[in-house]
Amino acid sequence: MTVRVVLADDQPLVRAGLRMVIAEDPGLQVLGEAATGGEAVRLARDLRPDVVVMDIRMPGMDGIEATRIITADPEGPRVVVLTTFDDDDNVYGSLRSGASGFLVKDMALPEILAAIRVVAAGDGLIAPGVTRRLIERFARGPAPFPPPRHRVPDAVTGREREVLTLVGTGLTNHEIAARLVISVSTVKAYVTRLLAKLDARDRVHLVILAYEMGLVSPPRSR
């Protein structure tokens, strides 16, 4: 199946680079390009792509607001934020707005293409190492993580709570299995149940919920 993509970035060179690489991949197709958040919303509605690759900083409506509008449609495309990690403190906000993951602009283009496929397949993209860097980055900023806004539902068991906490810290299924001394398949089963019980769209959403429920706190700088 061909993954249909809309590119949203105010930098023509970024869009051109992605478009050229995608054109060489038989499994991906660019349906359209947007230079603003408003254009991205319109193309997502009119073209119905599978994935929107979204920049954050664009003129007019930014990528976070555009992501919020696009993902509010349950039949709409999934969104991957493409941003500059070192100087963009809005990544967490983009994930909370409904993005299924984020990429950084210094990633190799083949890695970006692979990430688009992962998100199109229904998974969230939040690599463990990047998760930890993200947490450390925000910990140096002005309290980006709000106080706990939700309680853990009673339907979540003690073991599922443990798994959710470890997912929130960025551990992989293999790392969680080693930590809890259980099999990887058992971890996958717990994650699947958590997705259903918490009405979470993907693993990225579980990470956000772990913070919002107060199960995980970012490290504080000394």
C-alpha positions in Angstrom: 0.0 0.0 0.0 1.3 3.4 -0.9 1.5 5.9 2.0 0.2 9.3 0.9 1.9 12.3 2.4 1.4 16.0 2.7 4.5 18.1 3.5 4.0 21.2 5.6 7.0 23.4 6.1 7.7 27.1 5.3 11.2 26.3 4.0 11.0 25.4 0.3 14.4 23.7 0.4 13.2 21.3 3.2 10.0 20.4 1.2 12.1 20.0 -2.0 14.5 17.7 -0.3 11.8 15.5 1.2 9.8 15.5 -2.1 12.9 14.3 -4.1 13.6 11.5 -1.7 10.0 10.4 -1.5 9.7 10.4 -5.3 12.4 7.7 -5.3 10.5 5.5 -2.9 7.7 3.4 -4.5 5.9 3.0 -1.2 5.5 6.8 -0.6 3.7 9.6 -2.5 3.5 13.3 -1.9 0.0 14.5 -2.5 0.6 18.2 -1.8 2.8 20.8 0.0 1.9 23.6 2.4 3.9 26.6 3.6 1.6 27.5 6.5 -0.4 25.7 9.1 -3.6 27.0 7.6 -2.7 25.4 4.2 -1.8 22.2 5.9 -5.2 22.0 7.5 -6.9 22.7 4.2 -4.8 20.0 2.3 -5.4 17.5 5.1 -9.2 18.0 4.7 -9.2 18.1 0.9 -6.6 15.5 -0.1 -7.1 13.0 2.8 -3.5 11.9 3.1 -2.3 9.2 5.4 0.4 11.3 7.1 1.1 15.0 7.4 4.8 15.9 8.0 4.4 19.1 10.0 6.9 21.9 10.8 6.1 23.8 14.1 7.2 27.3 13.3 5.3 28.6 10.3 3.7 32.0 9.5 0.2 32.5 10.6 -1.2 29.3 12.2 1.7 27.4 13.6 2.2 23.6 13.4 0.9 22.9 16.9 -2.5 24.5 16.2 -2.7 22.9 12.8 -2.0 19.5 14.3 -4.7 20.0 16.9 -7.2 20.8 14.2 -6.2 18.0 11.9 -6.1 15.3 14.6 -9.5 16.4 16.0 -11.0 14.6 13.0 -11.1 10.9 13.9 -11.0 10.1 10.2 -8.1 12.5 9.6 -4.5 11.8 8.9 -1.8 11.2 11.4 0.7 13.9 12.0 4.5 13.7 12.5 6.2 16.9 13.6 9.4 17.8 11.9 11.3 20.3 13.9 14.7 21.5 15.0 15.2 19.9 18.4 17.9 22.2 19.7 15.9 25.4 19.6 12.3 24.4 19.7 10.6 24.1 23.0 7.2 23.3 21.5 7.8 19.5 20.8 5.9 18.5 24.0 3.1 20.8 23.1 2.9 19.2 19.6 2.6 15.7 21.0 -0.1 16.8 23.4 -1.9 18.4 20.5 -2.3 15.0 18.8 0.9 14.4 16.9 1.9 10.7 16.6 5.6 11.5 16.9 8.3 13.9 16.0 11.4 14.0 13.9 14.4 16.2 14.0 15.6 18.0 10.9 19.2 16.7 11.3 18.0 13.1 10.9 19.1 11.2 7.8 16.5 11.3 5.1 16.1 7.5 5.0 15.3 7.6 8.7 12.6 10.2 8.1 11.1 8.0 5.4 11.1 5.0 7.7 9.5 7.1 10.5 6.7 8.1 8.1 5.9 4.5 7.4 5.9 3.6 11.1 3.3 6.3 11.9 1.2 5.4 8.8 1.1 1.9 10.1 -0.6 3.1 13.2 2.3 3.2 15.7 3.7 6.2 17.5 7.3 7.3 16.9 9.2 8.3 20.0 12.6 6.7 20.1 13.8 5.9 23.6 17.0 7.9 23.3 15.1 10.9 21.9 12.5 10.6 24.6 15.2 11.0 27.3 16.8 13.9 25.4 13.4 15.6 25.1 12.8 15.2 28.9 16.2 16.6 29.7 15.8 19.5 27.3 12.5 20.5 28.8 13.7 20.0 32.4 16.1 22.9 31.7 13.2 25.1 30.7 10.4 26.9 32.6 8.2 24.0 33.9 6.9 22.7 30.6 5.2 19.7 32.2 2.0 20.8 34.0 1.0 19.4 37.4 -0.9 16.1 37.2 -4.2 16.7 35.5 -5.7 13.1 35.5 -5.8 10.3 37.9 -5.0 6.7 36.9 -8.3 5.0 36.2 -9.4 2.2 38.6 -9.5 -0.2 35.6 -5.7 0.0 35.3 -4.1 -2.8 37.4 -1.0 -2.4 39.5 1.2 -4.1 36.9 -0.2 -2.1 34.1 0.5 1.0 36.1 4.2 -0.2 36.4 4.4 -0.7 32.6 2.8 2.7 31.9 5.4 4.4 34.1 8.2 2.6 32.4 6.8 3.5 28.9 6.7 7.1 30.1 10.4 7.0 30.9 11.1 6.0 27.3 12.0 2.3 27.9 11.5 -0.1 25.0 9.5 -3.3 25.4 12.7 -5.3 25.7 14.0 -3.0 28.5 10.7 -3.1 30.3 10.7 -6.9 30.1 14.2 -7.0 31.6 13.2 -4.5 34.4 10.1 -6.4 35.4 11.5 -9.9 34.7 8.7 -10.8 32.3 8.6 -11.7 28.6 8.5 -9.2 25.8 5.2 -10.7 24.5 3.7 -10.1 28.0 4.9 -6.4 27.9 3.3 -6.0 24.5 0.0 -7.4 25.9 0.1 -4.9 28.7 0.8 -2.1 26.3 -2.2 -3.2 24.1 -4.5 -3.3 27.2 -3.3 0.2 28.3 -4.0 1.6 24.8 -7.6 0.3 25.1 -8.2 1.2 28.7 -6.8 4.7 28.4 -8.3 5.3 24.9 -4.8 6.2 23.7 -4.0 6.4 20.0 -0.4 5.1 20.3 2.7 4.7 22.4 3.4 8.4 22.2 0.0 9.2 23.7 0.8 6.7 26.6 4.0 8.7 27.3 2.0 11.9 27.5 -0.6 10.3 29.8 2.1 9.0 32.1 3.2 12.6 32.7 -0.3 14.0 32.9 -1.2 11.3 35.5 1.9 12.2 37.6 3.5 8.8 37.1 6.7 10.2 35.7 8.4 13.5 36.4 11.1 15.2 34.4 14.5 15.4 36.1 15.3 18.8 37.5 18.6 20.5 36.8 20.9 21.1 39.8 
